[in-house]
């Protein structure tokens, strides 16, 4: 039975299309292709104007959604914690890669026993642990790792006390640098 009232017909069609969008993935794909085709006919200025028109609404919607929707806020917090955990694991894996060779003095290989020793304290910008826990960039962490050598906790204490030869650590750092960047050795 066709609907005579235009508003009732529009409501019916909107409900029908929303239902199809929610349940039929092929319909979503076709509609997405139509959107792309529609936008591909626009020039860059028109696309930018369309984005600018949506932007204030989108910002307001996201801000109010975060503060008013408890389920969304919990979802967002869970995702953020997961991303930070994965980021920390990634940075820690870079440090563990450096620790893989073990102590340069006694060849201790237990990861928990190994420390990073800065050869030149004047070049030290921060501790490696701080860089990992503060989620610095990978480049910054690798730059700081280029200034350190891996030693076990006992040898680290002996090195600072002057009981071990610091020249061994400097040579180990140079050897490691050359293995990472063969261009330097030329």
GULO-496614 format. One record per residue (C-alpha): residue number from 0; residue in one letter; x, y, z. Coordinates in steps of 0.5 Angstrom, whole numbers, plus 500, padded with zeros to 3 digits. Layout:
% GULO-496614
 pos code  c1  c2  c3
 NUM    a   X   Y   Z
...
This chain:
% GULO-496614
 pos code  c1  c2  c3
   0    x 500 500 500
   1    x 503 506 498
   2    x 504 512 503
   3    x 500 518 501
   4    x 503 523 506
   5    x 510 525 504
   6    x 513 526 511
   7    x 511 519 512
   8    x 514 516 506
   9    x 520 520 507
  10    x 520 517 515
  11    x 519 510 512
  12    x 524 511 507
  13    x 529 513 512
  14    x 528 507 516
  15    x 528 502 511
  16    x 535 505 508
  17    x 538 505 515
  18    x 536 498 516
  19    x 539 496 510
  20    x 545 500 512
  21    x 546 496 518
  22    x 544 489 516
  23    x 547 489 509
  24    x 554 490 507
  25    x 554 490 500
  26    x 549 496 500
  27    x 554 499 505
  28    x 559 498 499
  29    x 555 501 494
  30    x 553 507 498
  31    x 560 508 499
  32    x 562 507 492
  33    x 557 513 490
  34    x 560 517 495
  35    x 566 517 492
  36    x 564 518 485
  37    x 560 524 488
  38    x 566 527 491
  39    x 571 525 485
  40    x 567 530 481
  41    x 568 536 486
  42    x 575 540 485
  43    x 579 541 491
  44    x 576 547 493
  45    x 569 544 493
  46    x 572 538 497
  47    x 575 543 502
  48    x 568 547 503
  49    x 565 541 504
  50    x 570 538 510
  51    x 570 545 513
  52    x 562 545 513
  53    x 562 539 517
  54    x 568 540 522
  55    x 564 545 527
  56    x 559 539 528
  57    x 564 534 528
  58    x 568 537 533
  59    x 562 539 538
  60    x 559 532 537
  61    x 565 528 539
  62    x 566 533 545
  63    x 559 532 547
  64    x 559 524 546
  65    x 566 523 550
  66    x 563 527 556
  67    x 556 525 556
  68    x 556 517 553
  69    x 559 513 559
  70    x 560 507 555
  71    x 564 511 549
  72    x 568 514 554
  73    x 570 507 557
  74    x 571 504 550
  75    x 576 510 549
  76    x 580 510 555
  77    x 581 502 554
  78    x 583 503 547
  79    x 588 509 549
  80    x 591 504 555
  81    x 592 499 550
  82    x 595 503 545
  83    x 600 506 550
  84    x 601 499 552
  85    x 603 497 545
  86    x 607 503 544
  87    x 611 501 551
  88    x 612 494 548
  89    x 615 497 542
  90    x 620 501 545
  91    x 622 496 550
  92    x 623 491 544
  93    x 628 496 541
  94    x 632 496 548
  95    x 632 489 548
  96    x 634 488 541
  97    x 640 492 544
  98    x 641 488 550
  99    x 641 481 546
 100    x 649 481 546
 101    x 649 481 553
 102    x 654 485 558
 103    x 661 487 554
 104    x 665 485 560
 105    x 662 478 563
 106    x 657 476 557
 107    x 651 476 562
 108    x 645 475 558
 109    x 639 475 563
 110    x 635 481 560
 111    x 633 483 567
 112    x 641 484 570
 113    x 643 488 564
 114    x 644 496 564
 115    x 645 501 559
 116    x 652 505 561
 117    x 653 512 557
 118    x 660 513 555
 119    x 660 520 555
 120    x 656 523 560
 121    x 656 530 557
 122    x 652 527 551
 123    x 647 524 556
 124    x 640 527 555
 125    x 636 522 559
 126    x 636 515 562
 127    x 633 510 557
 128    x 628 507 562
 129    x 625 514 562
 130    x 625 515 554
 131    x 621 508 554
 132    x 616 510 560
 133    x 615 517 557
 134    x 613 514 550
 135    x 618 518 546
 136    x 619 517 539
 137    x 623 511 536
 138    x 628 516 533
 139    x 630 519 539
 140    x 630 513 543
 141    x 635 510 537
 142    x 639 516 538
 143    x 640 515 545
 144    x 642 508 544
 145    x 647 510 540
 146    x 651 513 546
 147    x 650 507 550
 148    x 653 500 551
 149    x 650 494 555
 150    x 653 492 561
 151    x 651 488 567
 152    x 649 491 574
 153    x 655 488 577
 154    x 660 491 571
 155    x 656 497 571
 156    x 658 499 578
 157    x 665 497 577
 158    x 666 501 571
 159    x 663 507 575
 160    x 668 505 581
 161    x 674 505 576
 162    x 675 498 577
 163    x 674 496 570
 164    x 677 499 563
 165    x 673 504 560
 166    x 677 504 554
 167    x 673 497 553
 168    x 666 500 553
 169    x 669 506 548
 170    x 671 500 543
 171    x 665 496 544
 172    x 661 502 542
 173    x 665 504 536
 174    x 664 497 534
 175    x 657 497 535
 176    x 656 504 531
 177    x 660 501 525
 178    x 656 495 525
 179    x 649 499 525
 180    x 652 504 520
 181    x 657 501 515
 182    x 658 508 512
 183    x 661 511 518
 184    x 667 506 518
 185    x 670 509 511
